[in-house]
């Protein structure tokens, strides 16, 4: 039966995963993230790198959306987008953001906050060339987040561009590129019974990572 009351107070689940303690964590949060990502990729091979990217404009108005993590290392966590998009405009005004990964099959989430910079154009050129043709065409014809009168307009633009490049060598748009979030803090969350969750935070202090337990 469909519930149209909008009241979901009775809807709940119990978390029964393993415990998480400071002794379980790597000293380096990037290493710890890589370990957790490797585990979830076995269970969610196509969605493990989906992440919520939260930004805010110059007034502080937040916005969030799902994007895909494309690569990470000690320097930061990277994704690609149109610089003219809503998130691109936010980051131009306020180059700070937070990433969140939610992995329900392991009852885990990871939050990473920090400052954001654009990646070098060479990195964007390299990744753009690796993308499937359809993705390159779509990125090239679309000004992400701008208004459009219909889907048919977009499809016509794609076909026109495809005809211009029968060899498939679609050039990267000037306003398309990559971003890197340089972390200042991480939080690793492990769901536990009776909502007594384990929350472990890495905080950067004097170029060293401090691990702290947070109350649930």
C-alpha positions in Angstrom: 0.0 0.0 0.0 1.3 3.5 -0.9 1.8 5.8 2.1 0.9 9.3 1.2 1.0 10.8 4.7 4.7 11.8 4.4 5.3 10.5 7.9 8.3 8.1 8.1 9.1 8.3 11.8 8.5 4.5 12.1 10.9 3.7 9.2 14.2 2.7 10.6 17.0 0.1 10.3 19.5 -1.4 12.6 23.2 -1.1 11.9 25.1 -4.3 12.8 28.5 -3.9 11.2 31.9 -4.3 12.7 33.4 -1.9 15.2 35.8 0.9 14.3 38.5 2.1 16.8 41.6 4.2 16.4 43.7 1.1 16.5 41.9 -0.1 13.3 42.9 3.0 11.4 46.0 3.8 9.3 48.0 6.8 10.4 47.4 8.4 7.0 43.7 9.1 6.1 44.4 8.8 2.4 45.7 5.2 3.0 42.6 4.5 5.2 40.3 5.8 2.5 42.0 3.6 -0.1 41.6 0.6 2.1 37.9 1.2 2.6 37.4 2.0 -1.1 39.1 -1.3 -2.1 36.6 -3.2 0.2 33.5 -1.6 -1.2 34.6 -1.9 -4.8 34.3 -5.7 -4.4 30.6 -5.2 -3.5 29.7 -2.1 -5.6 32.1 -2.1 -8.5 30.2 0.5 -10.5 29.1 2.9 -7.8 31.8 2.9 -5.2 33.3 6.1 -6.5 30.0 8.0 -6.5 30.3 10.9 -4.0 28.2 13.9 -2.9 30.0 17.2 -3.7 28.8 20.0 -1.4 29.7 23.6 -2.3 28.5 27.0 -1.3 28.4 30.3 -3.1 29.7 33.7 -1.9 26.6 34.3 0.2 26.9 30.9 1.9 24.0 29.2 0.1 24.8 25.5 -0.2 24.2 23.1 -3.0 25.0 19.4 -3.4 25.1 16.9 -6.2 26.5 13.4 -7.0 29.8 13.4 -9.0 32.3 10.7 -9.6 35.8 10.5 -8.0 38.3 10.0 -10.9 41.6 9.7 -9.1 43.1 10.5 -5.7 46.5 10.5 -4.0 48.3 12.3 -1.2 47.7 15.6 -3.1 43.9 15.3 -3.0 40.7 14.0 -4.5 39.8 14.8 -8.1 36.8 15.1 -10.4 36.0 16.8 -13.8 33.3 19.2 -14.8 32.3 22.2 -16.8 33.8 25.3 -15.1 30.5 27.2 -16.0 28.3 24.7 -14.1 26.6 25.6 -10.8 29.3 23.9 -8.9 32.0 25.6 -11.0 30.5 29.0 -10.2 30.3 28.2 -6.5 33.9 27.1 -6.5 35.0 30.2 -8.4 33.4 32.3 -5.6 34.2 30.1 -2.7 36.9 27.5 -3.3 36.0 25.2 -0.4 34.0 22.0 -0.5 33.1 18.8 1.2 32.9 15.3 -0.3 30.8 12.5 1.1 30.9 8.8 0.2 28.0 6.6 1.4 28.5 2.8 1.2 25.3 1.2 2.7 26.4 -2.4 2.0 29.2 -1.9 4.5 27.3 0.6 6.7 30.0 3.2 6.2 30.4 6.8 5.1 33.4 9.1 4.6 33.4 12.8 4.7 36.4 14.9 3.4 36.5 18.7 3.6 39.1 21.0 2.2 40.1 23.7 -0.3 39.6 23.2 -4.0 41.9 24.1 -6.9 41.7 23.5 -10.6 43.9 20.8 -12.1 46.4 21.6 -14.8 44.9 21.6 -18.3 47.2 18.8 -19.3 45.4 16.5 -16.8 42.0 17.5 -18.2 43.2 17.0 -21.8 44.5 13.5 -20.9 41.3 12.4 -19.1 39.0 13.9 -21.7 40.7 11.9 -24.4 40.1 8.7 -22.4 36.3 9.3 -22.1 33.8 7.4 -24.4 32.9 9.3 -27.6 29.4 9.9 -26.4 30.6 11.5 -23.2 33.0 13.8 -25.1 30.3 14.9 -27.5 27.9 15.7 -24.6 30.5 17.7 -22.7 31.4 19.6 -25.8 27.9 20.7 -26.7 26.5 21.4 -23.3 27.0 24.5 -21.1 26.3 22.6 -17.9 23.5 24.1 -15.7 22.4 26.6 -18.4 18.8 26.7 -19.6 17.9 24.9 -22.8 14.5 24.8 -24.6 14.3 21.0 -25.2 16.3 17.8 -25.2 15.9 17.7 -28.9 18.1 20.8 -29.1 20.9 19.0 -27.2 20.5 15.9 -29.4 20.8 18.0 -32.6 23.9 19.7 -31.3 25.5 16.3 -30.5 24.7 15.0 -34.0 26.1 18.2 -35.6 29.3 17.9 -33.7 29.6 14.2 -34.5 29.3 15.1 -38.2 32.1 17.7 -37.8 34.4 15.0 -36.3 33.8 11.7 -38.2 37.1 10.5 -36.9 35.9 10.8 -33.3 38.6 13.3 -32.3 36.4 15.8 -30.5 38.5 18.6 -28.9 38.2 19.3 -25.2 36.1 22.4 -24.6 38.1 25.3 -23.1 35.7 25.6 -20.2 35.9 21.9 -19.2 38.5 20.6 -16.8 39.3 19.1 -13.4 39.2 20.0 -9.8 41.2 18.7 -6.8 40.1 18.9 -3.2 43.1 19.2 -0.8 41.9 17.7 2.5 41.9 19.5 5.8 39.8 16.9 7.7 38.4 13.4 7.2 35.6 11.6 9.1 35.2 7.9 8.9 31.8 6.7 10.1 30.8 3.1 10.8 27.2 2.4 11.6 26.7 0.5 14.9 23.8 -1.0 16.9 21.3 1.2 18.7 22.7 4.3 16.9 25.9 4.2 19.0 27.9 4.8 15.8 31.7 4.9 15.6 33.0 8.3 14.2 36.7 8.8 13.8 38.0 12.2 12.6 41.4 12.9 11.2 42.3 16.6 11.7 45.4 18.3 10.2 47.5 20.0 12.8 51.0 21.4 12.1 51.3 19.2 9.0 50.4 16.0 11.0 47.1 14.1 11.2 45.5 13.9 14.6 42.9 11.1 15.1 40.0 11.8 17.3 36.8 10.0 18.3 33.5 11.9 17.9 30.3 11.2 19.7 27.6 9.8 17.5 
